[in-house]
Structures are given as C-alpha cells and as structure tokens.
Amino acid sequence: MRVVAGVIALAFAASISGPSKAVADNDEAGIRIMTQNLYEGTSFSELLLATTPPAFLAAVTTTRQNILATKPAVRAAAIAREIARERPDLVALQEAAILRTALVPVTNPAKPVTTVEFDQLELLLAELKRLGHPYQTISILPNLDAQAPSSTGASVRITVRTVIIARSNTDDVQLSNVQAQEYLDFASLPTPVGVSIPNQRGWTSVDVKVNGRGARFITTHLDQSVPLGALQISELLQSAVNSTALPVVLVGDFNVAANVPTDPSFANYQALLNGGFVDAWVEKRSPGPGLTCCQTPSVSVPTPNFTLRVDLVLLRGGIDIRDIHLVGNTPADFVDGVWPSDHAGIVASLRIPKGSHHTQ
C-alpha cells in the first residue's frame, strides 16, 4: 500500500467545535458527522463514448460546458447551508472538484493548467465562513487529475478530491493522526488520443477524541466497477480499519446498491458488513429507505430520482446511533434550477462508547 505523499493534512491535533444541537447537553461523548458527495458535475459519458481524436476533443468541450451548467457555485452554497443548519463536527466530502481551463503550449508531457474556473471546496468553505459557521480542512486526498485539449484550442483539467473538514473554533473535539492512502487497485481509462487517464481512488482518516473517548473517522469513494470495488474494500479494511483498536466510523460513497440484494455490487456491501461493521441506517431504521443516488447528470430535473443507497455510514466498535437522516433529497432542496448534488447527504449523531481510550 502506497502512502500518498501529496496528501494535504492541514489540522494535526486540531480542535473543533462543541456538541451539536442534536446531541444531548449531558452527552459527554457525542459527535455529529456528515458525508456528502459534492458531485463533480459530469458523468464523463461523452468522453467514454468518443472513439476518434476529433470526437474526443469535442467531448472535452462538451464535458466542460456540462460541468459549468450544473452551477457549481450555486450547489456549493446550497450544501454550505445544509452544513450550517446541521452543524456536524466532521464532514466527509467526495468528488470535491477543481476545474481549470487555459490555452497552454502543446508539450509532452502536457504543461499543467493552473487557471481555476472553480474550486468546489473553496466555494464551500467561503460560503460557510460567510454564514458564520467556519470549517477548516483536515485532509485532502487527490483522486482523478485529468487534463486534455478541447475543440476550442484550450486545455481542460479536472481534479477530483476526497476531503475531510471540521467545525472550527472550540475545544470539545480533538483530532490527530491524519492519514491517507491511495488504492493500489484502480481503473485506467483509455482515450483515442493515445493517453490513458488513471481514475485513482483512496481513503483518508483522522482520529477523534471526545473527552478522552476515541474513534477513527474514515472516508472513501470506491470505484463503480464491482471487481475493483471488491479489491479496494480489501485494501481499505486492511490498511485503514484493522490498523486501529479504536471504534471506527466509516463513511462515503461506496458505489454499492445496498438496497438491492440482487445487484452484483451487493456482494461488496456484504463484504463491508463482514468486516465487522453495522449499517447505521439499517440499525436505526430511520423513516424511509435511505436512498441517496442519483439525480440526472445535469441535476436540473426537479423531480427527485433517488433509487439506490450507495452512500453509507458504517460503524464498528459499539458506537451508539442517536439519530441519522438524509439531507438534500426533497423538492425543497431544488433551488435555482439545480439540486445541491446528484447524491443526497447523510447526517448522523453518534456516541463513542466507554473504554475507547484515544491512542495514536
């Protein structure tokens, strides 16, 4: 397993804000968490269908246009409002994208584009600060980082990241031991211009201490391929989960149809449960089926279209579930012509068990 040298860990032994409104005032070990796929703004379908160099260049142009049409700033602001309302202590983000576009000289290898059109993480953090609910970045794990020329002559670069952020400014929760690793098993997508694009995935984690009780908070975004997802789950359990004696909160976009036992990906869901986890949604049996995926790629169709439960909160080690619910999944969340994301988010109030002393 390769440790990611480029991971950005910005808060080692940090402190974050106090108990959330959903945790009882006398609950000395309560923590509130959230997981949200921000949605990078495209399914990349045009690129995957392109079979000739001219078609691929045109597809790059179309992909950029489609991404911008999803109104990333509007969507980031909507998710910021959800976070400000829910006040989670820790938030796991998947598909936190940066889009860069510029005219650059043709070189081999290509000169990286640095002109930013938008950065979803920066948009989100800026809006949270404006709302009076500042968050700090704990860890950034780079995933996909792809650049290609387009039919306009400009080169387009999209960078996708898995991120952990935390509420700022008070001392009730301490964080330490930020980690991140890329998976050795990942897809590499061929293109008709002779360059393959590595679709890198991985996990990132932080250890949490609440009044002396410890847990490990981990997030990941698994590949959509069932065989690759299975290999990545094996790596995840070995490297991130089984390397700690602490209780574990494992969240993210697992690309498993957890609500469809006949789907091939259900075996990967079962593999996670076989790793010692309980599914917080099933355990708590919250109202509704807990569907989190997926709106149309344009996120502009106002009718909700959530049919799968691919985003999960998984718990190991006796963590108690006080509450779990979805955000961003009702018609009221459709604002300014778009959904906040093609995924719903999950918010959970948890209690770390006694005896789980924090050690690094």
C-alpha positions, 0 to 999 in steps of 0.5 A: 500500500502506497502512502500518498505523499501529496496528501494535504493534512492541514489540522494535526491535533486540531480542535473543533467545535462543541456538541451539536444541537442534536446531541444531548447537553449531558452527552459527554461523548457525542459527535455529529458527522456528515458525508456528502458527495459534492458531485463533480458535475459530469458523468464523463459519458461523452468522453467514454463514448468518443472513439476518434481524436476529433470526437474526443476533443469535442467531448472535452468541450462538451464535458466542460460546458456540462460541468459549468451548467450544473452551477457549481457555485450555486450547489456549493452554497446550497450544501454550505447551508445544509452544513450550517443548519446541521452543524456536524463536527466532521464532514466527509466530502467526495468528488470535491472538484477543481476545474481549470481551463487555459490555452497552454503550449502543446508539450509532452508531457502536457504543461499543467493548467493552473487557471481555476474556473472553480474550486468546489471546496473553496466555494464551500468553505467561503460560503460557510465562513460567510454564514458564520459557521467556519470549517477548516480542512483536515485532509485532502486526498487527490483522486482523478487529475485529468487534463486534455485539449478541447475543440476550442484550442484550450486545455481542460483539467479536472481534479477530483478530491476526497476531503475531510473538514471540521467545525472550527473554533472550540475545544470539545473535539480533538483530532490527530493522526491524519492519514491517507492512502491511495488504492493500489487497485484502480481503473485506467481509462483509455482515450483515442488520443493515445493517453490513458487517464488513471481514475485513482481512488483512496481513503483518508482518516483522522482520529477523534477524541471526545473527552478522552473517548476515541474513534477513527473517522474514515472516508472513501469513494470506491470505484463503480466497477464491482471487481475493483470495488471488491479489491479496494474494500480489501485494501481499505479494511486492511490498511485503514480499519484493522490498523486501529483498536479504536471504534471506527466510523466509516463513511462515503460513497461506496458505489454499492446498491445496498438496497438491492440484494440482487445487484452484483455490487451487493456482494461488496456491501456484504463484504463491508458488513463482514468486516465487522461493521453495522449499517447505521441506517439499517440499525436505526431504521430511520423513516424511509429507505435511505436512498441517496443516488442519483439525480440526472447528470445535469441535476436540473430535473426537479423531480427527485430520482433517488433509487439506490443507497450507495452512500453509507455510514458504517460503524464498528466498535459499539458506537451508539446511533442517536439519530441519522437522516438524509439531507438534500433529497426533497423538492425543497432542496431544488433551488435555482434550477439545480439540486445541491448534488446528484447524491443526497447527504447523510447526517448522523449523531453518534456516541463513542462508547466507554473504554475507547481510550484515544491512542495514536 
